[in-house]
Amino acid sequence: MIEFSDGETVDTDGKLRVEKGPEGYYVVGDGIFMSFDREIDAQAYLYDIESKNIFCYWKMFRSPVTRKKVRDAEEREQREKLIS
């Protein structure tokens, strides 16, 4: 949960999603909070995360379990590159 100085809160738990806020749009969920001016940009970013077009490195800092998953995924990707 993120709380801003004006008292507004954003719940970063749960499934990744786009939410409209007073100052734009946010991609939130799975511990992520990213701000965008336009909904289309937020939707595109969400799509990139879900389709693995981009890799969210900040997830490495969330928990030991998540850090291990990230390391395992990186190692798998490196092995696949070596094989092909």
N, CA, C and O atoms as a GROMACS GRO file, in nm:
protein
  336
    1MET      N    1   0.085  -0.117   0.000
    1MET     CA    2   0.000   0.000   0.000
    1MET      C    3   0.090   0.124   0.000
    1MET      O    4   0.183   0.135   0.080
    2ILE      N    5   0.062   0.215  -0.090
    2ILE     CA    6   0.134   0.342  -0.097
    2ILE      C    7   0.039   0.451  -0.052
    2ILE      O    8  -0.076   0.458  -0.098
    3GLU      N    9   0.087   0.537   0.038
    3GLU     CA   10   0.004   0.650   0.082
    3GLU      C   11   0.076   0.780   0.048
    3GLU      O   12   0.192   0.799   0.082
    4PHE      N   13   0.004   0.869  -0.020
    4PHE     CA   14   0.058   0.997  -0.060
    4PHE      C   15   0.032   1.102   0.048
    4PHE      O   16  -0.050   1.081   0.136
    5SER      N   17   0.103   1.213   0.039
    5SER     CA   18   0.092   1.318   0.140
    5SER      C   19  -0.049   1.379   0.146
    5SER      O   20  -0.087   1.436   0.248
    6ASP      N   21  -0.126   1.368   0.037
    6ASP     CA   22  -0.262   1.422   0.038
    6ASP      C   23  -0.363   1.322   0.096
    6ASP      O   24  -0.483   1.350   0.099
    7GLY      N   25  -0.313   1.207   0.141
    7GLY     CA   26  -0.401   1.108   0.202
    7GLY      C   27  -0.449   1.000   0.106
    7GLY      O   28  -0.507   0.901   0.150
    8GLU      N   29  -0.427   1.019  -0.023
    8GLU     CA   30  -0.469   0.918  -0.121
    8GLU      C   31  -0.384   0.793  -0.102
    8GLU      O   32  -0.264   0.802  -0.074
    9THR      N   33  -0.444   0.677  -0.118
    9THR     CA   34  -0.371   0.552  -0.108
    9THR      C   35  -0.390   0.470  -0.235
    9THR      O   36  -0.493   0.480  -0.302
   10VAL      N   37  -0.289   0.390  -0.267
   10VAL     CA   38  -0.294   0.300  -0.381
   10VAL      C   39  -0.250   0.163  -0.330
   10VAL      O   40  -0.143   0.149  -0.272
   11ASP      N   41  -0.334   0.063  -0.353
   11ASP     CA   42  -0.303  -0.073  -0.312
   11ASP      C   43  -0.224  -0.141  -0.422
   11ASP      O   44  -0.276  -0.162  -0.532
   12THR      N   45  -0.100  -0.176  -0.394
   12THR     CA   46  -0.015  -0.239  -0.496
   12THR      C   47  -0.020  -0.391  -0.490
   12THR      O   48   0.053  -0.458  -0.563
   13ASP      N   49  -0.104  -0.446  -0.404
   13ASP     CA   50  -0.120  -0.591  -0.397
   13ASP      C   51  -0.215  -0.638  -0.507
   13ASP      O   52  -0.284  -0.558  -0.569
   14GLY      N   53  -0.218  -0.766  -0.528
   14GLY     CA   54  -0.312  -0.824  -0.624
   14GLY      C   55  -0.256  -0.830  -0.764
   14GLY      O   56  -0.138  -0.803  -0.789
   15LYS      N   57  -0.345  -0.865  -0.855
   15LYS     CA   58  -0.311  -0.881  -0.996
   15LYS      C   59  -0.275  -0.746  -1.059
   15LYS      O   60  -0.330  -0.642  -1.020
   16LEU      N   61  -0.184  -0.748  -1.156
   16LEU     CA   62  -0.150  -0.626  -1.228
   16LEU      C   63  -0.272  -0.570  -1.299
   16LEU      O   64  -0.352  -0.645  -1.357
   17ARG      N   65  -0.287  -0.439  -1.294
   17ARG     CA   66  -0.404  -0.373  -1.352
   17ARG      C   67  -0.373  -0.226  -1.377
   17ARG      O   68  -0.273  -0.174  -1.328
   18VAL      N   69  -0.459  -0.160  -1.453
   18VAL     CA   70  -0.450  -0.016  -1.475
   18VAL      C   71  -0.560   0.050  -1.392
   18VAL      O   72  -0.676   0.009  -1.398
   19GLU      N   73  -0.523   0.151  -1.317
   19GLU     CA   74  -0.620   0.227  -1.238
   19GLU      C   75  -0.609   0.375  -1.273
   19GLU      O   76  -0.500   0.426  -1.300
   20LYS      N   77  -0.723   0.443  -1.273
   20LYS     CA   78  -0.725   0.587  -1.296
   20LYS      C   79  -0.710   0.657  -1.163
   20LYS      O   80  -0.779   0.623  -1.066
   21GLY      N   81  -0.621   0.754  -1.157
   21GLY     CA   82  -0.600   0.833  -1.036
   21GLY      C   83  -0.623   0.980  -1.066
   21GLY      O   84  -0.653   1.017  -1.180
   22PRO      N   85  -0.610   1.064  -0.965
   22PRO     CA   86  -0.636   1.208  -0.984
   22PRO      C   87  -0.535   1.276  -1.076
   22PRO      O   88  -0.564   1.381  -1.133
   23GLU      N   89  -0.417   1.218  -1.090
   23GLU     CA   90  -0.314   1.281  -1.172
   23GLU      C   91  -0.272   1.196  -1.292
   23GLU      O   92  -0.164   1.216  -1.348
   24GLY      N   93  -0.355   1.102  -1.331
   24GLY     CA   94  -0.321   1.019  -1.446
   24GLY      C   95  -0.363   0.876  -1.426
   24GLY      O   96  -0.462   0.847  -1.358
   25TYR      N   97  -0.288   0.786  -1.485
   25TYR     CA   98  -0.318   0.643  -1.480
   25TYR      C   99  -0.200   0.570  -1.418
   25TYR      O  100  -0.085   0.612  -1.432
   26TYR      N  101  -0.230   0.461  -1.350
   26TYR     CA  102  -0.126   0.384  -1.283
   26TYR      C  103  -0.135   0.238  -1.323
   26TYR      O  104  -0.244   0.182  -1.337
   27VAL      N  105  -0.019   0.176  -1.342
   27VAL     CA  106  -0.010   0.031  -1.351
   27VAL      C  107   0.027  -0.013  -1.210
   27VAL      O  108   0.134   0.021  -1.160
   28VAL      N  109  -0.062  -0.088  -1.148
   28VAL     CA  110  -0.041  -0.132  -1.010
   28VAL      C  111  -0.069  -0.281  -0.998
   28VAL      O  112  -0.138  -0.340  -1.081
   29GLY      N  113  -0.013  -0.340  -0.894
   29GLY     CA  114  -0.034  -0.480  -0.864
   29GLY      C  115   0.098  -0.554  -0.861
   29GLY      O  116   0.197  -0.508  -0.919
   30ASP      N  117   0.100  -0.667  -0.794
   30ASP     CA  118   0.221  -0.747  -0.782
   30ASP      C  119   0.337  -0.664  -0.728
   30ASP      O  120   0.453  -0.688  -0.762
   31GLY      N  121   0.305  -0.566  -0.642
   31GLY     CA  122   0.408  -0.481  -0.582
   31GLY      C  123   0.459  -0.370  -0.671
   31GLY      O  124   0.553  -0.300  -0.634
   32ILE      N  125   0.399  -0.353  -0.789
   32ILE     CA  126   0.444  -0.252  -0.886
   32ILE      C  127   0.355  -0.130  -0.879
   32ILE      O  128   0.234  -0.141  -0.859
   33PHE      N  129   0.415  -0.013  -0.894
   33PHE     CA  130   0.340   0.113  -0.906
   33PHE      C  131   0.413   0.200  -1.007
   33PHE      O  132   0.523   0.249  -0.980
   34MET      N  133   0.352   0.221  -1.124
   34MET     CA  134   0.409   0.306  -1.228
   34MET      C  135   0.303   0.406  -1.271
   34MET      O  136   0.186   0.372  -1.288
   35SER      N  137   0.345   0.530  -1.287
   35SER     CA  138   0.253   0.638  -1.322
   35SER      C  139   0.265   0.674  -1.469
   35SER      O  140   0.374   0.676  -1.525
   36PHE      N  141   0.149   0.703  -1.533
   36PHE     CA  142   0.145   0.743  -1.674
   36PHE      C  143   0.046   0.856  -1.692
   36PHE      O  144  -0.053   0.864  -1.619
   37ASP      N  145   0.072   0.943  -1.788
   37ASP     CA  146  -0.020   1.054  -1.817
   37ASP      C  147  -0.143   1.006  -1.894
   37ASP      O  148  -0.253   1.057  -1.875
   38ARG      N  149  -0.122   0.908  -1.981
   38ARG     CA  150  -0.231   0.863  -2.068
   38ARG      C  151  -0.265   0.716  -2.042
   38ARG      O  152  -0.176   0.635  -2.014
   39GLU      N  153  -0.393   0.684  -2.052
   39GLU     CA  154  -0.437   0.547  -2.030
   39GLU      C  155  -0.374   0.453  -2.132
   39GLU      O  156  -0.337   0.341  -2.097
   40ILE      N  157  -0.363   0.496  -2.256
   40ILE     CA  158  -0.308   0.409  -2.360
   40ILE      C  159  -0.164   0.368  -2.329
   40ILE      O  160  -0.124   0.256  -2.358
   41ASP      N  161  -0.087   0.461  -2.269
   41ASP     CA  162   0.050   0.429  -2.232
   41ASP      C  163   0.054   0.328  -2.117
   41ASP      O  164   0.137   0.237  -2.117
   42ALA      N  165  -0.035   0.344  -2.021
   42ALA     CA  166  -0.043   0.250  -1.909
   42ALA      C  167  -0.084   0.112  -1.959
   42ALA      O  168  -0.027   0.011  -1.916
   43GLN      N  169  -0.182   0.107  -2.049
   43GLN     CA  170  -0.226  -0.021  -2.104
   43GLN      C  171  -0.113  -0.089  -2.182
   43GLN      O  172  -0.095  -0.210  -2.173
   44ALA      N  173  -0.038  -0.011  -2.259
   44ALA     CA  174   0.072  -0.066  -2.337
   44ALA      C  175   0.181  -0.122  -2.245
   44ALA      O  176   0.237  -0.228  -2.272
   45TYR      N  177   0.210  -0.051  -2.137
   45TYR     CA  178   0.311  -0.097  -2.042
   45TYR      C  179   0.266  -0.226  -1.975
   45TYR      O  180   0.344  -0.319  -1.959
   46LEU      N  181   0.140  -0.231  -1.935
   46LEU     CA  182   0.084  -0.351  -1.874
   46LEU      C  183   0.094  -0.468  -1.972
   46LEU      O  184   0.133  -0.579  -1.933
   47TYR      N  185   0.062  -0.444  -2.096
   47TYR     CA  186   0.073  -0.549  -2.199
   47TYR      C  187   0.217  -0.598  -2.209
   47TYR      O  188   0.242  -0.719  -2.216
   48ASP      N  189   0.313  -0.505  -2.211
   48ASP     CA  190   0.453  -0.543  -2.222
   48ASP      C  191   0.498  -0.628  -2.104
   48ASP      O  192   0.573  -0.724  -2.122
   49ILE      N  193   0.453  -0.594  -1.984
   49ILE     CA  194   0.489  -0.674  -1.866
   49ILE      C  195   0.428  -0.814  -1.879
   49ILE      O  196   0.498  -0.914  -1.861
   50GLU      N  197   0.300  -0.820  -1.910
   50GLU     CA  198   0.231  -0.949  -1.914
   50GLU      C  199   0.281  -1.038  -2.028
   50GLU      O  200   0.283  -1.160  -2.014
   51SER      N  201   0.321  -0.979  -2.139
   51SER     CA  202   0.368  -1.059  -2.252
   51SER      C  203   0.519  -1.082  -2.245
   51SER      O  204   0.577  -1.142  -2.335
   52LYS      N  205   0.581  -1.034  -2.140
   52LYS     CA  206   0.725  -1.050  -2.116
   52LYS      C  207   0.809  -0.981  -2.223
   52LYS      O  208   0.922  -1.022  -2.249
   53ASN      N  209   0.753  -0.876  -2.285
   53ASN     CA  210   0.833  -0.795  -2.377
   53ASN      C  211   0.938  -0.714  -2.301
   53ASN      O  212   1.041  -0.678  -2.356
   54ILE      N  213   0.909  -0.687  -2.173
   54ILE     CA  214   1.006  -0.620  -2.087
   54ILE      C  215   1.016  -0.702  -1.959
   54ILE      O  216   0.923  -0.775  -1.924
   55PHE      N  217   1.127  -0.690  -1.892
   55PHE     CA  218   1.148  -0.764  -1.768
   55PHE      C  219   1.156  -0.664  -1.655
   55PHE      O  220   1.237  -0.571  -1.661
   56CYS      N  221   1.077  -0.682  -1.555
   56CYS     CA  222   1.069  -0.586  -1.444
   56CYS      C  223   1.173  -0.618  -1.339
   56CYS      O  224   1.147  -0.696  -1.248
   57TYR      N  225   1.289  -0.558  -1.349
   57TYR     CA  226   1.398  -0.588  -1.256
   57TYR      C  227   1.369  -0.544  -1.114
   57TYR      O  228   1.424  -0.602  -1.020
   58TRP      N  229   1.285  -0.442  -1.094
   58TRP     CA  230   1.259  -0.397  -0.957
   58TRP      C  231   1.192  -0.505  -0.874
   58TRP      O  232   1.193  -0.498  -0.751
   59LYS      N  233   1.133  -0.604  -0.937
   59LYS     CA  234   1.074  -0.715  -0.863
   59LYS      C  235   1.180  -0.792  -0.785
   59LYS      O  236   1.146  -0.862  -0.690
   60MET      N  237   1.304  -0.781  -0.824
   60MET     CA  238   1.410  -0.852  -0.755
   60MET      C  239   1.420  -0.808  -0.610
   60MET      O  240   1.467  -0.886  -0.526
   61PHE      N  241   1.379  -0.690  -0.578
   61PHE     CA  242   1.396  -0.636  -0.445
   61PHE      C  243   1.278  -0.664  -0.352
   61PHE      O  244   1.283  -0.627  -0.235
   62ARG      N  245   1.175  -0.729  -0.401
   62ARG     CA  246   1.054  -0.747  -0.323
   62ARG      C  247   1.069  -0.849  -0.212
   62ARG      O  248   1.032  -0.821  -0.098
   63SER      N  249   1.121  -0.964  -0.242
   63SER     CA  250   1.130  -1.069  -0.141
   63SER      C  251   1.234  -1.171  -0.186
   63SER      O  252   1.268  -1.178  -0.304
   64PRO      N  253   1.286  -1.251  -0.091
   64PRO     CA  254   1.382  -1.355  -0.130
   64PRO      C  255   1.323  -1.454  -0.231
   64PRO      O  256   1.393  -1.497  -0.322
   65VAL      N  257   1.197  -1.488  -0.215
   65VAL     CA  258   1.133  -1.582  -0.308
   65VAL      C  259   1.128  -1.522  -0.448
   65VAL      O  260   1.158  -1.590  -0.546
   66THR      N  261   1.089  -1.396  -0.457
   66THR     CA  262   1.080  -1.330  -0.587
   66THR      C  263   1.218  -1.315  -0.648
   66THR      O  264   1.236  -1.336  -0.768
   67ARG      N  265   1.318  -1.278  -0.566
   67ARG     CA  266   1.454  -1.266  -0.619
   67ARG      C  267   1.501  -1.399  -0.678
   67ARG      O  268   1.566  -1.400  -0.783
   68LYS      N  269   1.470  -1.510  -0.612
   68LYS     CA  270   1.508  -1.642  -0.663
   68LYS      C  271   1.437  -1.671  -0.795
   68LYS      O  272   1.498  -1.724  -0.888
   69LYS      N  273   1.308  -1.638  -0.804
   69LYS     CA  274   1.236  -1.659  -0.930
   69LYS      C  275   1.298  -1.579  -1.043
   69LYS      O  276   1.311  -1.629  -1.155
   70VAL      N  277   1.337  -1.455  -1.014
   70VAL     CA  278   1.397  -1.370  -1.116
   70VAL      C  279   1.531  -1.429  -1.159
   70VAL      O  280   1.559  -1.437  -1.279
   71ARG      N  281   1.614  -1.470  -1.063
   71ARG     CA  282   1.743  -1.531  -1.098
   71ARG      C  283   1.723  -1.657  -1.181
   71ARG      O  284   1.793  -1.678  -1.280
   72ASP      N  285   1.628  -1.741  -1.141
   72ASP     CA  286   1.600  -1.865  -1.216
   72ASP      C  287   1.556  -1.834  -1.359
   72ASP      O  288   1.599  -1.900  -1.453
   73ALA      N  289   1.470  -1.734  -1.374
   73ALA     CA  290   1.423  -1.696  -1.508
   73ALA      C  291   1.537  -1.643  -1.593
   73ALA      O  292   1.545  -1.674  -1.712
   74GLU      N  293   1.626  -1.564  -1.534
   74GLU     CA  294   1.740  -1.512  -1.608
   74GLU      C  295   1.833  -1.625  -1.651
   74GLU      O  296   1.883  -1.625  -1.764
   75GLU      N  297   1.856  -1.721  -1.561
   75GLU     CA  298   1.942  -1.834  -1.594
   75GLU      C  299   1.882  -1.919  -1.706
   75GLU      O  300   1.953  -1.963  -1.796
   76ARG      N  301   1.749  -1.943  -1.700
   76ARG     CA  302   1.682  -2.018  -1.807
   76ARG      C  303   1.698  -1.946  -1.941
   76ARG      O  304   1.726  -2.009  -2.043
   77GLU      N  305   1.680  -1.815  -1.939
   77GLU     CA  306   1.691  -1.737  -2.062
   77GLU      C  307   1.833  -1.746  -2.119
   77GLU      O  308   1.851  -1.760  -2.240
   78GLN      N  309   1.933  -1.738  -2.033
   78GLN     CA  310   2.072  -1.749  -2.079
   78GLN      C  311   2.100  -1.887  -2.137
   78GLN      O  312   2.167  -1.898  -2.240
   79ARG      N  313   2.050  -1.994  -2.072
   79ARG     CA  314   2.070  -2.129  -2.124
   79ARG      C  315   2.005  -2.145  -2.260
   79ARG      O  316   2.062  -2.204  -2.351
   80GLU      N  317   1.882  -2.090  -2.275
   80GLU     CA  318   1.812  -2.100  -2.403
   80GLU      C  319   1.889  -2.028  -2.513
   80GLU      O  320   1.892  -2.075  -2.627
   81LYS      N  321   1.949  -1.916  -2.482
   81LYS     CA  322   2.028  -1.842  -2.582
   81LYS      C  323   2.150  -1.922  -2.624
   81LYS      O  324   2.188  -1.922  -2.741
   82LEU      N  325   2.213  -1.992  -2.529
   82LEU     CA  326   2.331  -2.073  -2.561
   82LEU      C  327   2.295  -2.192  -2.648
   82LEU      O  328   2.373  -2.232  -2.735
   83ILE      N  329   2.178  -2.248  -2.624
   83ILE     CA  330   2.134  -2.365  -2.700
   83ILE      C  331   2.100  -2.328  -2.844
   83ILE      O  332   2.129  -2.404  -2.937
   84SER      N  333   2.040  -2.211  -2.863
   84SER     CA  334   1.995  -2.174  -2.998
   84SER      C  335   2.102  -2.107  -3.079
   84SER      O  336   2.078  -2.070  -3.194
   0.00000   0.00000   0.00000
